[in-house]
């Protein structure tokens, strides 16, 4: 058993709640922070996060509160479980009640910020320059982590420090194996990109294109992921690991994948913006597709699959037309 740590998880969605359950099983002191007092009160009273992770009871040892109730001064690790588009508002609230510069912030988000194209860790480091920042990413379904099923992930940080290995030990146990990664940028980008490609995989599923098409898409998506990652300053090798290929496979094939289900709904004729408006949970690939499209266009990085997903989501292009454009591109060597 690793040293018992004080851990706060900001964002009581499915993934934040699952992480709270996992860390509690690891023996740490866990505080799950909800954005709204009404949500915190409901979870405290029922011990179930009915809105985001039903069917998983939270033990009394997990404190459920808001940021306003208890400060983060004695917290060793702060996991940011909010979606990327809500991250800045969470950080502003934390800054208003806390000044500690010795923590480790660990991002669980998998999306780029609109307009700036910044990754979650870049946003956190900008807001808290005196704190350490890391990212935890890999093929994980919240329900399976909450149930204690085996999983593996990669933890990457912006600097080498004993707290990083301490966090690796704190997270690792019978149902979770954590590997350390040195390429923070690549680990983050892999988690963001796979959500966009999962939308494409969902379109293939919704169009009933078959296993051949799915396999081809997955293979070319990985090649594109590596090219995009390198164009944005990451290491190619990172994308063949858990936070790249591993997460890509899981998100493109898992029935639990919100991004894949979103793509499937679009292929069956639903409007992208209306589907997003009806969702209670975040579909990170929707906003991230636009952010990547703008960023890559400015840098001159070629990403044909990602561009087609962008046109489907934001220019009302039909998935069939997008498929035809991909299949009719100039032939070349692999």
Backbone bond lengths (Angstrom), bond angles and torsions (degrees), N, CA, C in turn:
res aa  C-N    CA-C-N  psi(-1)  N-CA   C-N-CA  omega(-1)  CA-C   N-CA-C  phi
1 X - - - 1.464 - - 1.517 109.54 -
2 X 1.320 117.73 130.13 1.455 121.89 177.74 1.522 109.86 -74.10
3 X 1.322 115.96 170.76 1.456 121.46 178.03 1.526 110.08 -57.98
4 X 1.342 115.70 140.50 1.465 119.48 179.48 1.524 108.91 -73.89
5 X 1.325 115.92 127.50 1.460 121.59 -175.83 1.523 111.10 -117.83
6 X 1.338 115.17 155.34 1.458 121.36 170.58 1.524 107.73 -89.91
7 X 1.315 116.38 118.39 1.463 121.83 -174.03 1.520 109.85 -124.20
8 X 1.312 116.71 133.06 1.464 121.90 173.49 1.517 108.79 -115.40
9 X 1.317 116.19 138.61 1.464 121.90 177.10 1.521 107.42 -119.50
10 X 1.325 116.21 111.09 1.456 121.73 -176.75 1.527 109.51 -92.81
11 X 1.311 114.92 110.01 1.462 120.95 -176.56 1.509 110.06 118.96
12 X 1.317 116.20 105.70 1.468 120.87 -176.51 1.517 110.87 -98.38
13 X 1.337 115.83 49.82 1.453 120.49 171.53 1.513 109.49 -86.02
14 X 1.336 116.27 -164.99 1.467 120.09 -178.07 1.522 111.82 -62.71
15 X 1.342 116.42 -47.82 1.452 120.08 -175.34 1.524 111.70 -70.64
16 X 1.336 117.00 -41.08 1.459 119.84 176.82 1.514 111.91 -61.55
17 X 1.325 117.04 -41.23 1.457 121.30 179.09 1.522 111.00 -66.72
18 X 1.332 117.02 -42.01 1.466 120.78 177.82 1.529 110.93 -61.48
19 X 1.333 116.72 -41.72 1.461 120.66 178.87 1.525 110.95 -65.39
20 X 1.316 117.19 -36.28 1.467 120.66 176.57 1.529 110.47 -61.86
21 X 1.316 117.05 -43.83 1.464 120.75 178.75 1.521 110.98 -64.22
22 X 1.330 116.78 -41.80 1.467 119.90 -179.82 1.523 111.19 -64.53
23 X 1.326 118.16 -46.82 1.459 121.23 -178.32 1.520 111.60 -67.85
24 X 1.320 117.02 -32.41 1.465 120.23 175.28 1.523 110.31 -64.34
25 X 1.326 117.47 -41.77 1.473 120.06 176.79 1.522 111.24 -63.36
26 X 1.328 116.18 -27.88 1.462 120.98 178.21 1.525 112.51 -77.70
27 X 1.336 116.37 -4.70 1.458 120.10 175.26 1.515 115.92 92.14
28 X 1.332 117.87 11.58 1.464 120.13 -178.32 1.531 111.27 -90.87
29 X 1.330 115.62 162.29 1.463 121.72 177.09 1.524 107.85 -85.93
30 X 1.307 116.53 111.53 1.466 121.53 -168.92 1.521 111.12 -114.23
31 X 1.326 114.89 132.99 1.461 122.24 173.14 1.516 108.48 -120.88
32 X 1.329 116.85 119.04 1.461 122.64 177.74 1.523 107.71 -96.84
33 X 1.346 115.88 117.23 1.465 120.43 -175.37 1.523 110.67 -100.70
34 X 1.314 116.33 118.18 1.463 122.01 177.43 1.524 109.76 -90.95
35 X 1.308 116.19 151.55 1.467 120.29 -179.79 1.518 111.24 -71.22
36 X 1.339 117.14 -38.08 1.461 122.00 -177.26 1.525 110.92 -110.88
37 X 1.320 116.03 142.94 1.460 121.05 177.33 1.527 110.63 -62.43
38 X 1.339 117.20 -36.33 1.465 119.98 -179.30 1.529 110.97 -62.97
39 X 1.336 116.98 -38.18 1.457 119.97 177.90 1.519 110.98 -68.43
40 X 1.334 116.63 -44.17 1.463 120.37 178.95 1.523 110.63 -59.73
41 X 1.314 116.73 -43.74 1.466 120.96 -179.19 1.521 110.93 -64.12
42 X 1.328 117.32 -42.20 1.464 120.86 179.78 1.527 111.45 -62.07
43 X 1.335 116.40 -43.66 1.470 119.47 -179.43 1.517 110.49 -68.13
44 X 1.336 117.14 -38.67 1.471 119.74 178.47 1.524 111.38 -62.32
45 X 1.304 115.59 -40.87 1.468 119.89 -176.02 1.522 112.65 -73.98
46 X 1.331 117.10 -37.51 1.463 120.55 -175.57 1.520 113.13 -101.13
47 X 1.357 116.44 -17.86 1.469 124.00 -174.03 1.526 112.03 60.52
48 X 1.322 116.75 25.42 1.469 122.36 177.03 1.528 108.19 -138.31
49 X 1.327 117.30 136.16 1.456 121.86 173.67 1.525 107.19 -89.85
50 X 1.328 115.56 81.14 1.462 121.64 -171.40 1.524 112.56 -63.84
51 X 1.321 118.30 -30.53 1.459 121.12 -176.99 1.522 113.14 -74.31
52 X 1.331 117.34 -33.69 1.466 119.55 -170.62 1.534 114.72 -121.57
53 X 1.332 118.16 -26.97 1.455 119.17 -179.47 1.529 109.61 -145.80
54 X 1.322 117.54 64.93 1.465 120.46 -179.47 1.523 111.32 -65.89
55 X 1.314 115.34 153.81 1.457 120.36 176.48 1.519 114.89 89.59
56 X 1.333 117.75 1.72 1.456 121.23 -179.46 1.526 109.19 -126.55
57 X 1.308 116.53 108.56 1.465 121.75 -177.84 1.521 110.82 -76.42
58 X 1.334 115.75 137.36 1.451 121.55 177.18 1.527 109.51 -95.77
59 X 1.317 118.22 125.24 1.467 120.10 178.91 1.523 111.15 -66.36
60 X 1.312 116.43 159.51 1.459 121.38 -179.45 1.524 111.87 -63.45
61 X 1.319 117.28 -20.14 1.469 120.47 -179.24 1.524 112.86 -68.37
62 X 1.339 117.87 -17.93 1.470 121.72 176.60 1.522 108.65 -89.18
63 X 1.326 116.87 115.16 1.458 120.81 176.13 1.522 109.33 -75.97
64 X 1.314 116.41 135.05 1.469 121.12 178.40 1.518 107.66 -120.16
65 X 1.332 116.61 116.80 1.454 121.28 -174.30 1.522 109.84 -154.80
66 X 1.311 115.75 179.53 1.459 121.03 174.64 1.526 108.60 -104.26
67 X 1.330 116.80 171.86 1.462 120.23 178.20 1.517 111.87 -63.53
68 X 1.328 116.72 -29.66 1.461 120.43 -176.46 1.526 112.64 -72.92
69 X 1.321 117.68 -19.81 1.459 120.23 -173.65 1.520 112.96 -80.98
70 X 1.322 117.23 -40.65 1.461 121.34 -176.93 1.526 109.10 -139.44
71 X 1.341 118.91 127.90 1.465 120.68 179.36 1.523 112.04 -69.06
72 X 1.328 115.95 169.58 1.459 121.33 -177.26 1.527 112.11 -103.52
73 X 1.320 117.93 16.96 1.457 120.73 -173.02 1.526 112.98 -61.29
74 X 1.326 118.45 -34.74 1.464 121.65 -176.76 1.528 112.25 -97.19
75 X 1.321 116.72 11.77 1.456 120.96 -176.66 1.526 110.88 -86.32
76 X 1.344 116.71 131.74 1.458 121.25 178.66 1.533 112.00 -82.40
77 X 1.345 115.54 -43.56 1.460 121.11 -175.98 1.526 108.80 -131.10
78 X 1.331 116.09 132.01 1.461 121.43 176.70 1.523 107.99 -115.20
79 X 1.324 116.44 112.11 1.459 121.24 175.69 1.527 108.64 -89.06
80 X 1.330 115.75 126.83 1.457 120.39 179.40 1.524 108.55 -96.72
81 X 1.334 115.39 100.65 1.456 121.31 -176.33 1.512 113.69 -97.44
82 X 1.329 117.43 8.83 1.466 120.44 178.89 1.520 110.41 -80.28
83 X 1.345 117.97 151.15 1.473 119.74 175.11 1.521 110.21 -64.02
84 X 1.327 116.65 158.84 1.456 121.26 -173.05 1.523 112.91 -58.17
85 X 1.341 117.94 -35.50 1.460 119.65 -176.76 1.531 112.44 -73.07
86 X 1.333 117.66 -15.11 1.470 121.25 178.45 1.525 112.47 -104.67
87 X 1.321 116.87 1.31 1.459 120.54 -171.90 1.518 112.74 -64.36
88 X 1.321 117.97 -46.34 1.469 119.67 -177.21 1.517 112.32 -60.06
89 X 1.322 117.68 -39.70 1.468 119.67 -179.81 1.529 110.94 -65.45
90 X 1.336 117.30 -37.13 1.459 120.67 175.61 1.528 110.37 -64.37
91 X 1.314 117.47 -44.44 1.461 121.03 -178.57 1.525 111.39 -65.01
92 X 1.312 116.84 -36.89 1.464 120.14 176.60 1.523 110.78 -62.55
93 X 1.309 117.07 -40.87 1.461 120.98 179.20 1.524 110.95 -67.18
94 X 1.333 116.55 -39.74 1.464 119.71 177.89 1.523 110.44 -64.41
95 X 1.327 116.78 -43.20 1.463 121.01 -179.39 1.522 111.70 -62.16
96 X 1.321 116.54 -30.50 1.463 120.66 -177.77 1.525 112.45 -72.05
97 X 1.338 117.10 -21.84 1.467 119.39 -176.05 1.519 112.95 -118.14
98 X 1.336 118.17 -1.54 1.458 119.91 -172.18 1.516 110.70 -147.23
99 X 1.331 116.09 142.23 1.463 120.66 178.73 1.520 112.39 -127.64
100 X 1.321 117.32 5.32 1.461 121.88 -177.27 1.523 110.79 -60.00
101 X 1.323 117.73 130.28 1.449 121.64 179.92 1.509 114.15 -110.74
102 X 1.339 117.60 18.71 1.465 121.57 -176.12 1.523 113.17 -116.09
103 X 1.322 117.57 13.57 1.458 120.28 -178.06 1.519 111.46 -89.26
104 X 1.323 114.30 170.31 1.459 121.33 168.66 1.521 107.51 -114.53
105 X 1.316 116.02 118.01 1.458 120.94 172.13 1.523 107.99 -89.19
106 X 1.329 116.89 130.41 1.461 121.71 177.83 1.528 108.51 -120.30
107 X 1.315 116.21 116.28 1.460 120.66 -179.80 1.522 110.86 -80.62
108 X 1.328 115.17 135.98 1.462 122.20 172.69 1.526 110.85 -109.39
109 X 1.338 116.79 -1.56 1.463 121.60 -176.21 1.524 111.09 -76.74
110 X 1.341 116.24 152.92 1.457 121.90 -178.09 1.528 110.50 -136.36
111 X 1.327 114.05 63.38 1.452 119.14 178.74 1.517 110.70 -160.54
112 X 1.325 116.69 153.18 1.457 121.85 175.21 1.523 109.88 -90.12
113 X 1.317 115.38 150.85 1.458 120.39 177.04 1.521 109.81 -76.42
114 X 1.321 115.75 135.35 1.459 120.32 176.36 1.528 110.11 -63.95
115 X 1.297 116.37 150.18 1.463 124.72 176.81 1.526 113.26 74.64
116 X 1.336 118.43 -47.13 1.466 119.53 -179.28 1.522 112.56 -91.01
117 X 1.339 118.51 -27.68 1.458 122.42 -176.35 1.511 113.18 70.84
118 X 1.331 117.82 14.84 1.463 121.00 -177.73 1.521 111.48 -80.64
119 X 1.334 115.35 147.36 1.461 120.88 175.08 1.526 108.91 -79.23
120 X 1.338 117.85 162.33 1.463 120.07 177.91 1.527 113.69 -55.20
121 X 1.337 117.61 -42.09 1.460 119.50 -179.24 1.525 112.00 -66.78
122 X 1.312 117.02 -33.67 1.464 119.67 176.16 1.522 110.93 -65.50
123 X 1.313 116.47 -37.16 1.464 121.14 178.55 1.526 110.10 -68.22
124 X 1.326 116.83 -44.16 1.471 120.60 -179.75 1.528 110.38 -63.84
125 X 1.326 116.78 -45.66 1.465 120.56 -179.20 1.524 111.44 -63.04
126 X 1.303 117.16 -33.86 1.463 121.94 177.81 1.524 110.63 -66.72
127 X 1.338 116.03 -39.34 1.475 121.08 -176.98 1.522 111.82 -81.49
128 X 1.340 117.32 -33.40 1.466 121.77 -178.05 1.529 109.50 -128.28
129 X 1.318 117.60 73.88 1.464 120.97 -174.68 1.525 114.09 -65.90
130 X 1.324 118.27 -18.71 1.463 120.94 -178.74 1.524 113.27 -93.01
131 X 1.322 117.52 -4.62 1.464 121.50 178.16 1.515 109.84 -100.35
132 X 1.313 115.79 157.92 1.460 120.87 174.99 1.532 108.98 -84.75
133 X 1.320 115.07 151.02 1.462 119.93 -174.54 1.519 109.56 -132.71
134 X 1.331 116.22 136.85 1.451 121.23 177.21 1.511 111.49 -143.68
135 X 1.315 115.02 173.15 1.466 122.16 -179.02 1.514 108.65 -133.96
136 X 1.321 116.75 135.80 1.459 122.68 175.56 1.520 107.65 -114.35
137 X 1.338 116.57 120.75 1.462 119.31 -173.57 1.523 110.39 -147.70
138 X 1.319 115.54 152.74 1.454 120.75 178.74 1.513 111.15 158.51
139 X 1.323 117.75 177.62 1.470 122.04 -176.71 1.523 111.94 -75.40
140 X 1.318 116.21 92.88 1.460 120.18 -177.05 1.525 110.84 -138.13
141 X 1.295 116.53 129.20 1.459 124.30 172.80 1.521 107.24 -100.94
142 X 1.321 116.68 126.69 1.459 121.67 -173.31 1.532 112.15 -53.69
143 X 1.329 117.06 -43.12 1.466 119.83 -178.31 1.518 112.78 -62.07
144 X 1.340 116.71 -37.26 1.460 120.01 179.75 1.521 111.37 -72.64
145 X 1.325 117.24 -38.86 1.468 120.14 176.14 1.524 110.00 -64.40
146 X 1.326 116.64 -42.08 1.460 120.68 178.62 1.523 111.48 -61.33
147 X 1.324 117.20 -33.58 1.465 122.09 -179.40 1.528 112.87 -82.05
148 X 1.328 116.41 -8.75 1.461 119.62 -179.88 1.508 114.09 83.99
149 X 1.344 117.51 21.01 1.459 119.97 176.14 1.531 109.84 -76.81
150 X 1.326 118.17 151.21 1.474 120.37 -173.67 1.518 113.12 -65.39
151 X 1.328 115.03 143.70 1.458 122.01 179.85 1.521 108.83 -155.87
152 X 1.327 115.87 163.58 1.466 121.83 177.10 1.516 108.60 -139.44
153 X 1.341 116.17 143.74 1.459 121.36 -177.95 1.527 110.21 -142.58
154 X 1.320 115.17 169.68 1.457 122.05 177.14 1.527 109.65 -114.70
155 X 1.327 115.75 133.76 1.460 122.60 175.05 1.523 108.05 -112.40
156 X 1.318 117.08 122.09 1.468 122.00 178.13 1.519 108.71 -126.74
157 X 1.333 116.79 142.46 1.466 121.15 -177.64 1.518 111.04 -131.78
158 X 1.331 115.35 164.63 1.457 120.51 -176.38 1.521 113.29 -83.06
159 X 1.329 118.22 -2.52 1.449 121.22 175.74 1.524 110.12 -159.42
160 X 1.329 115.60 155.27 1.460 120.79 177.43 1.523 108.76 -83.40
161 X 1.329 116.46 127.35 1.467 120.81 -178.17 1.527 107.94 -159.52
162 X 1.325 118.64 149.18 1.468 120.28 179.02 1.528 114.09 -55.06
163 X 1.343 117.63 -27.67 1.461 119.43 -179.20 1.521 111.41 -65.84
164 X 1.330 117.47 -24.27 1.467 120.28 179.95 1.532 109.48 -68.73
165 X 1.337 116.96 -49.17 1.461 119.78 177.18 1.524 110.89 -66.14
166 X 1.319 116.85 -32.86 1.463 120.77 176.21 1.529 110.28 -62.59
167 X 1.334 116.26 -40.29 1.464 120.54 178.11 1.520 110.94 -69.22
168 X 1.315 117.69 -38.71 1.461 121.65 175.44 1.527 110.35 -57.01
169 X 1.333 115.96 -45.99 1.469 120.26 179.39 1.521 111.36 -67.08
170 X 1.336 116.67 -37.84 1.464 120.46 -178.74 1.518 111.94 -64.29
171 X 1.331 116.12 -35.76 1.462 121.04 -177.85 1.519 112.80 -82.82
172 X 1.316 116.77 -29.30 1.466 120.81 -173.63 1.517 111.80 -79.75
173 X 1.323 115.23 142.74 1.461 120.96 -179.94 1.512 110.13 -173.30
174 X 1.335 117.21 -163.59 1.470 121.15 -177.06 1.526 114.36 -58.40
175 X 1.342 117.69 -28.30 1.468 119.64 -176.50 1.524 113.16 -113.61
176 X 1.323 118.16 2.82 1.461 120.25 -178.04 1.522 110.35 -145.43
177 X 1.316 116.95 126.91 1.459 121.95 176.33 1.521 107.78 -116.72
178 X 1.337 116.26 125.52 1.460 121.98 -176.85 1.528 109.57 -111.40
179 X 1.320 115.23 128.18 1.457 122.37 174.46 1.527 108.66 -105.01
180 X 1.330 116.82 145.14 1.458 120.50 176.08 1.521 109.97 -89.39
181 X 1.328 116.30 137.94 1.453 122.26 176.93 1.518 110.10 -120.02
182 X 1.320 116.72 146.95 1.459 121.20 -178.87 1.526 112.80 -97.36
183 X 1.319 116.95 -12.76 1.468 121.73 -174.89 1.528 109.55 -104.50
184 X 1.323 116.25 83.39 1.464 120.31 -177.63 1.522 111.10 -59.77
185 X 1.322 116.70 -43.46 1.466 120.58 -178.93 1.531 110.46 -59.74
186 X 1.326 117.23 -46.09 1.452 120.61 -178.51 1.512 113.09 -65.93
187 X 1.331 116.46 -40.91 1.469 120.30 179.41 1.523 110.12 -61.95
188 X 1.322 116.48 -42.42 1.469 119.69 178.58 1.527 111.67 -66.97
189 X 1.328 116.62 -46.12 1.460 119.59 -177.17 1.527 111.99 -63.71
190 X 1.341 117.11 -37.54 1.458 119.76 177.71 1.517 111.76 -59.42
191 X 1.343 116.39 -44.14 1.457 120.43 178.99 1.512 112.92 -65.16
192 X 1.337 116.86 -31.68 1.464 120.72 179.09 1.534 111.76 -77.42
193 X 1.331 115.76 -45.71 1.462 120.13 -176.09 1.521 112.64 -64.98
194 X 1.313 117.09 -40.03 1.475 119.01 -175.04 1.522 111.51 -60.49
195 X 1.323 118.33 -27.44 1.462 119.97 178.61 1.527 111.60 -67.99
196 X 1.332 116.50 -35.14 1.468 120.04 177.93 1.528 109.69 -68.21
197 X 1.325 116.53 -44.14 1.464 119.69 -179.37 1.529 111.62 -69.39
198 X 1.328 116.88 -27.33 1.466 119.72 175.86 1.522 111.12 -66.37
199 X 1.323 117.24 -32.36 1.465 120.23 174.73 1.525 109.63 -63.67
200 X 1.337 116.33 -42.93 1.468 120.26 177.03 1.524 110.65 -62.13
201 X 1.342 116.92 -40.98 1.467 120.27 178.37 1.519 110.79 -63.74
202 X 1.324 116.49 -36.97 1.464 120.11 176.99 1.516 111.54 -65.24
203 X 1.327 116.63 -37.87 1.469 119.76 176.26 1.528 110.48 -61.71
204 X 1.346 117.06 -43.01 1.466 120.49 177.09 1.526 110.93 -59.43
205 X 1.331 115.69 -41.98 1.466 120.24 -179.67 1.524 110.22 -65.60
206 X 1.336 115.79 -44.54 1.464 119.56 -178.56 1.515 112.80 -65.53
207 X 1.327 116.97 -30.93 1.463 121.61 178.47 1.524 112.31 -85.09
208 X 1.329 116.49 -5.75 1.465 123.22 179.84 1.532 110.94 56.97
209 X 1.330 115.21 50.33 1.463 120.48 -176.96 1.523 113.30 -80.88
210 X 1.331 117.38 -14.10 1.461 119.94 175.52 1.517 114.44 98.70
211 X 1.327 115.00 172.00 1.459 121.96 -176.30 1.523 112.40 -68.98
212 X 1.325 117.58 -34.49 1.462 119.72 179.58 1.529 111.08 -59.42
213 X 1.316 115.70 -45.93 1.461 120.61 -179.08 1.528 110.77 -65.52
214 X 1.334 116.47 -41.15 1.463 119.89 179.49 1.519 110.93 -62.36
215 X 1.323 116.74 -43.96 1.463 120.66 -179.31 1.525 110.81 -64.82
216 X 1.340 116.61 -42.00 1.461 120.40 178.77 1.526 110.88 -63.77
217 X 1.321 115.79 -42.69 1.464 119.87 179.75 1.523 110.77 -61.66
218 X 1.324 116.86 -45.78 1.462 120.90 -178.04 1.524 111.04 -61.83
219 X 1.333 116.00 -41.27 1.464 120.61 -179.21 1.522 111.66 -66.28
220 X 1.322 116.25 -45.69 1.468 119.51 -179.31 1.535 111.16 -72.95
221 X 1.320 117.25 -30.32 1.467 120.28 176.14 1.526 110.60 -63.87
222 X 1.336 116.65 -39.51 1.465 119.48 177.69 1.526 110.03 -63.87
223 X 1.330 117.11 -44.43 1.464 120.11 178.65 1.532 110.65 -60.33
224 X 1.319 116.19 -40.90 1.464 120.12 179.33 1.523 110.73 -68.81
225 X 1.330 116.71 -38.90 1.460 121.35 178.30 1.528 111.02 -58.12
226 X 1.332 116.07 -43.88 1.466 120.76 179.05 1.524 110.23 -63.74
227 X 1.334 117.07 -44.74 1.464 120.99 -178.53 1.527 111.10 -64.22
228 X 1.316 116.37 -44.44 1.463 120.38 179.09 1.528 110.45 -64.26
229 X 1.338 116.00 -44.92 1.459 119.96 -179.54 1.511 112.12 -58.79
230 X 1.332 116.44 -45.64 1.463 120.23 178.55 1.530 111.14 -63.60
231 X 1.319 116.07 -38.83 1.462 119.75 179.47 1.515 112.97 -64.72
232 X 1.341 115.73 -22.56 1.465 120.42 -179.66 1.528 112.38 -103.50
233 X 1.339 116.38 9.74 1.457 119.40 172.47 1.506 116.91 99.22
234 X 1.329 118.58 11.47 1.460 121.86 179.81 1.529 110.61 -97.42
235 X 1.327 116.04 168.50 1.461 122.20 178.31 1.522 110.35 -88.69
236 X 1.324 117.58 135.90 1.463 121.58 -178.73 1.516 111.78 -58.14
237 X 1.345 117.90 -40.29 1.467 121.86 -174.85 1.530 112.72 -60.29
238 X 1.315 116.43 -29.39 1.469 120.36 -177.81 1.521 111.58 -58.87
239 X 1.326 117.08 -35.60 1.461 120.94 -172.64 1.531 113.12 -77.71
240 X 1.320 116.88 -5.68 1.459 119.83 174.43 1.526 111.56 -94.13
241 X 1.328 116.72 3.15 1.453 121.36 -178.13 1.515 113.10 -100.76
242 X 1.327 115.64 -163.71 1.460 122.36 -175.46 1.522 112.84 -61.46
243 X 1.335 116.96 -40.27 1.462 120.29 -176.25 1.521 112.55 -80.03
244 X 1.330 117.27 -8.34 1.458 121.77 177.88 1.517 110.84 -110.47
245 X 1.327 116.10 -91.97 1.456 121.07 -177.35 1.532 112.13 -60.01
246 X 1.330 116.97 -40.45 1.465 119.64 -179.58 1.508 112.20 -59.09
247 X 1.322 116.22 -48.88 1.462 120.70 -179.44 1.524 111.08 -70.13
248 X 1.320 116.84 -33.31 1.466 121.09 177.89 1.526 110.90 -61.45
249 X 1.331 116.90 -48.18 1.466 121.37 -179.84 1.524 110.54 -60.98
250 X 1.332 116.01 -48.21 1.465 119.85 -176.73 1.524 111.46 -62.58
251 X 1.315 117.21 -45.02 1.458 120.74 -174.20 1.525 112.38 -74.60
252 X 1.327 117.10 -30.23 1.463 119.88 178.99 1.519 112.76 -78.03
253 X 1.333 117.28 -22.19 1.465 120.09 -174.91 1.530 113.91 -111.83
254 X 1.329 117.79 -23.95 1.461 119.64 -174.28 1.515 113.54 -69.42
255 X 1.319 116.51 132.62 1.461 120.39 176.77 1.524 111.37 -63.77
256 X 1.342 117.60 -21.85 1.449 123.06 -179.07 1.523 112.74 -80.02
257 X 1.350 117.80 -10.56 1.459 121.93 -173.10 1.526 111.22 -69.84
258 X 1.323 116.62 116.36 1.466 120.70 179.39 1.527 111.38 -65.72
259 X 1.325 116.80 -36.41 1.461 119.81 -179.50 1.527 111.22 -68.91
260 X 1.334 117.44 -41.45 1.461 120.37 177.48 1.529 110.52 -64.50
261 X 1.335 116.89 -43.45 1.465 120.79 179.10 1.530 111.14 -63.50
262 X 1.326 115.61 -36.08 1.463 121.74 177.23 1.531 110.62 -62.26
263 X 1.326 116.56 -46.34 1.455 120.47 177.86 1.516 112.44 -62.99
264 X 1.323 116.10 -38.41 1.464 120.37 178.65 1.523 110.89 -63.69
265 X 1.331 117.03 -40.48 1.462 121.02 179.45 1.526 110.78 -64.09
266 X 1.321 116.77 -39.81 1.466 120.89 179.28 1.530 110.49 -65.13
267 X 1.335 116.29 -42.07 1.462 120.29 179.73 1.524 111.95 -62.99
268 X 1.324 115.95 -24.88 1.465 120.29 179.78 1.524 112.25 -92.08
269 X 1.349 115.20 9.93 1.458 118.94 170.42 1.509 116.97 106.79
270 X 1.309 118.69 0.90 1.459 120.26 -179.28 1.523 110.79 -82.05
271 X 1.321 116.32 150.80 1.452 122.42 179.42 1.527 110.46 -80.70
272 X 1.329 116.60 134.16 1.464 120.84 -174.06 1.516 112.67 -59.82
273 X 1.324 117.66 -49.81 1.464 120.48 -176.37 1.522 111.83 -65.13
274 X 1.332 117.41 -34.78 1.466 119.78 179.69 1.529 110.85 -70.81
275 X 1.331 117.13 -35.24 1.462 119.88 176.51 1.527 110.04 -65.15
276 X 1.337 116.42 -43.92 1.466 120.65 179.08 1.521 110.69 -60.85
277 X 1.325 116.74 -42.25 1.467 121.10 -178.58 1.520 111.85 -64.08
278 X 1.327 116.91 -28.09 1.464 120.44 -178.03 1.522 113.41 -87.60
279 X 1.345 117.23 -8.00 1.460 121.40 -175.54 1.518 110.80 -85.33
280 X 1.338 116.67 134.79 1.453 120.91 172.75 1.525 110.12 -83.71
281 X 1.330 116.21 -32.83 1.461 121.25 -179.20 1.531 110.28 -96.95
282 X 1.341 115.83 158.13 1.459 120.97 -175.15 1.524 111.97 -76.66
283 X 1.332 116.42 138.66 1.460 123.67 170.21 1.520 105.55 -112.20
284 X 1.333 116.00 86.91 1.463 121.35 -170.15 1.528 112.95 -59.58
285 X 1.332 117.36 -32.02 1.453 119.89 -175.84 1.511 114.12 -64.03
286 X 1.328 117.87 -23.26 1.463 121.30 -177.39 1.525 110.97 -64.49
287 X 1.307 118.08 -56.96 1.463 121.29 179.60 1.527 111.15 -71.05
288 X 1.335 115.85 -36.34 1.460 120.47 -176.34 1.530 111.67 -65.07
289 X 1.325 117.93 -33.31 1.463 120.72 177.62 1.521 110.70 -59.95
290 X 1.308 116.34 -41.70 1.475 120.19 179.06 1.525 110.51 -67.86
291 X 1.326 116.78 -43.02 1.467 119.96 -178.64 1.527 111.14 -63.74
292 X 1.339 117.18 -44.50 1.460 120.37 177.53 1.530 111.10 -63.47
293 X 1.319 116.64 -43.35 1.469 120.34 -178.88 1.528 110.37 -56.64
294 X 1.322 116.56 -46.21 1.458 120.64 -178.45 1.528 111.48 -68.39
295 X 1.328 116.07 -42.49 1.461 120.83 -178.95 1.526 111.45 -64.66
296 X 1.332 116.78 -45.65 1.462 120.75 -176.61 1.522 111.66 -71.06
297 X 1.333 117.00 -35.00 1.462 119.96 177.08 1.526 110.50 -62.33
298 X 1.333 115.64 -40.04 1.466 120.00 179.96 1.523 111.82 -67.29
299 X 1.337 116.68 -31.20 1.468 121.21 -177.74 1.521 113.02 -94.60
300 X 1.331 117.24 -6.92 1.456 120.45 179.56 1.521 113.96 72.86
301 X 1.334 117.50 29.57 1.463 122.08 179.05 1.533 108.81 -93.70
302 X 1.322 116.95 128.09 1.464 121.50 -177.57 1.518 110.69 -80.91
303 X 1.345 116.46 128.88 1.466 121.97 179.41 1.526 108.94 -149.00
304 X 1.344 118.27 75.68 1.468 121.16 -172.42 1.527 114.55 -62.23
305 X 1.327 118.00 -38.68 1.477 118.50 179.89 1.514 109.99 -66.73
306 X 1.308 115.81 -47.05 1.461 120.27 -179.99 1.527 110.91 -60.85
307 X 1.313 116.96 -40.16 1.462 120.27 179.48 1.526 111.59 -63.84
308 X 1.316 116.74 -38.57 1.462 119.75 178.65 1.528 111.20 -67.20
309 X 1.332 116.46 -38.58 1.469 119.52 176.79 1.528 109.71 -62.51
310 X 1.322 116.09 -42.38 1.469 120.10 177.81 1.529 110.69 -58.53
311 X 1.318 117.77 -44.96 1.463 120.84 -177.99 1.527 111.26 -66.99
312 X 1.333 117.08 -34.78 1.465 120.22 176.08 1.529 110.30 -64.28
313 X 1.333 116.35 -43.03 1.464 121.01 -173.98 1.519 113.09 -78.21
314 X 1.342 117.03 -36.02 1.458 119.45 -169.93 1.527 114.92 -117.79
315 X 1.327 117.28 -9.58 1.468 119.72 179.68 1.520 112.11 -124.69
316 X 1.324 116.20 15.18 1.469 122.71 175.97 1.523 113.29 57.30
317 X 1.301 117.20 30.30 1.460 120.32 176.05 1.518 109.45 -75.34
318 X 1.300 118.09 139.65 1.457 119.99 179.99 1.530 110.15 -75.88
319 X 1.333 118.04 144.23 1.467 119.82 177.70 1.526 113.13 -56.56
320 X 1.335 117.33 -34.03 1.472 119.73 178.39 1.528 110.74 -65.28
321 X 1.328 116.69 -42.20 1.468 120.34 178.55 1.528 110.36 -64.50
322 X 1.326 116.36 -37.57 1.462 120.14 178.08 1.528 110.66 -65.25
323 X 1.332 116.03 -40.84 1.465 120.35 177.80 1.526 110.40 -62.46
324 X 1.315 116.42 -44.58 1.463 119.75 -179.93 1.529 111.62 -61.20
325 X 1.320 116.54 -38.41 1.466 119.84 179.77 1.528 111.03 -67.43
326 X 1.346 116.44 -37.72 1.468 119.56 178.32 1.529 110.60 -68.22
327 X 1.316 116.80 -41.07 1.475 120.61 -176.71 1.524 112.24 -73.12
328 X 1.327 118.01 -20.70 1.466 120.57 -176.94 1.533 112.84 -101.59
329 X 1.320 117.21 9.59 1.469 119.26 176.15 1.527 110.01 -65.11
330 X 1.309 116.19 159.61 1.460 121.29 -179.30 1.530 110.30 -56.63
331 X 1.322 116.25 136.92 1.457 120.22 179.70 1.525 110.54 -72.51
332 X 1.339 114.94 149.57 1.465 120.12 -178.62 1.514 109.95 -157.73
333 X 1.319 116.76 173.50 1.472 121.31 176.77 1.527 109.53 -78.22
334 X 1.340 115.70 150.91 1.452 119.19 177.40 1.531 109.69 -75.45
